[in-house]
Amino acid sequence: MEELEALLGPDGSLPRRAAGTPLEGAAEWACAQALALRRRASDHVSYFADPSSTRLLPDLPPAAAAYTRTLVLDLDGVLVKSDWTRARGWRTFKRPGADAFLRHMSQYYELVVFTEQLSTYGEPILERLDPERHVSYRLYRDATRYTKQGKHCRDLSTLNRDLGRVVFLTADPQAAALQPGNALLIPAWDLDPGDTELLDLMPLLESVVRLQVPDTRTVLASYAAECAASGKSAAVVFRERSQRVAAAQREARPRPLLGRGAERR
């Protein structure tokens, strides 16, 4: 489309050097029609590729904006898993600990489920998964940004929230390709009934709020680097860090000069 716009003059006509040729009128008409067609096609593509709004969530009240943290949750691989077998067809299973996770995290975060799935798929699942409405907002495919790589990315810049206060919990790195610094990657659930990933993550996510971290992305970057180097999950890294801090604090405590039961002189 840029080439066509460059070919036409500012008023939409062919440049003067093309004037006076036998094909002047036909060439000008053809270029104008092609440009109009490209513009319509571009608008049509944008309708499906761009998020439905640049402000997907309503404004926070001024008093709440100063302290509200937003936890964006992917659906598939994080909270549920849809699985197909020949015997029973498609079924969707809830990840162990999902109920407790949503209930507990809603005390610390504004919860948003943001999925690439259509609302016809996601809404019935969320109605069963979250009947008490701990999740404040539900966003579906129409709110994603469709990239040239064929991915439905979650463009967190369209949430109408301070990105320094946003955590995106996902099992798919491609879903967070536009703002990887906000992503907290966790292992996708593989239907293991003994999975405790969500429950193990709660202390880490809670600590971000309790410590009032100015920019969540600095904490996430630290965990991402250690997870990549060690191959461990963020929950495991947090637990190990906490154990080291606790051990250091015990070591730093003053020790009594007299043993228990020793006689004072």
Secondary structure, 3 states (H helix, E strand, C coil): CHHHHHHCCCCCCCCHHHCCCCCHHHHHHHHHHHHHHHHHHHHHHHHHHCCCCCCCCCCCCHHHHCCCCEEEECCECCCEEEEEECCCEEEEEECCCHHHHHHHHCCCCEEEEECCCCHHHHHHHHHHHCCCCCCCEEECHHHCEECCCCCEECCHHHCCCCHHHEEEEECCHHHHCCCHHHEEECCCCCCCCCCCHHHHHHHHHHHHHHCCCCCHHHHHHHHHHHHHHHCCCHHHHHHHHHHHHHHHHHHHCCCCCCCCCCCCC
